Amino acid sequence: GAVVSQHPSWVICKSGTSVKIECRSLDFQATTMFWYRQFPKQSLMLMATSNEGSKATYEQGVEKDKFLINHASLTLSTLTVTSAHPEDSSFYICSAVSRLAGGLYEQYFGPGTRLTVT
Amino acid sequence: DAKTTQPPSMDCAEGRAANLPCNHSTISGNEYVYWYRQIHSQGPQYIIHGLKNNETNEMASLIITEDRKSSTLILPHATLRDTAVYYCILSGSRLTFGEGTQLTVNP
């Protein structure tokens, strides 16, 4: 299957700083990318939908000014956690989607980024 | 959003078939059923998808009932490496994950 990479795979930062996470589709062009957050022993929670060349759509309860998403090209989306706090510590996962005809899609997930805010 | 329900956990003996059920009674006519799994601290891995016909690939088989209100993922010969959380999701625009089923394959 197609490959989606995330960078970095883990990061530790101090409270109040900002952290940027990159999501790249390596061998296909993604019409849409999704960002998820996962806390320990919980399911993935969709944070936002990122479409190339347009503003991201955020899920209810997700602060758009705190989680900045930029989808500059069909192969790259970035998530910036601004003014990070310890409660932002989580596992962040992106996925890249290629929509096909008839409601079918291909969705591939990145390996995730472990963020720890101290 | 169409939702799915899965049992929270299941156990299976190594080498035996693992049958993971999923209910999706509100599925709409053009929605596909997708299965993913997530091994601890990794991104979800695609397994299989289907619309109304049964599907099989090198990883698993997917059985969808005729009314499409439920499906079963079958791992024909489970191994210890199949221990993971298995998610059944529908191809609606929100791609929402439920709680999934924690499958534990025991030696």
Interface residues (C-beta under 8 A of the other chain):
Chain A: G1 V4 Q6 F34 Y36 S43 L44 M45 L46 F91 I93 S95 V97 G102 G103 L104 Y105 Q107 Y108 F109 G110 P111 G112 R114
Chain B: N30 E31 Y32 Y34 Y36 Q38 S41 Q42 G43 P44 Q45 Y46 H49 V85 Y87 S91 R94 L95 T96 F97 G98 E99 G100
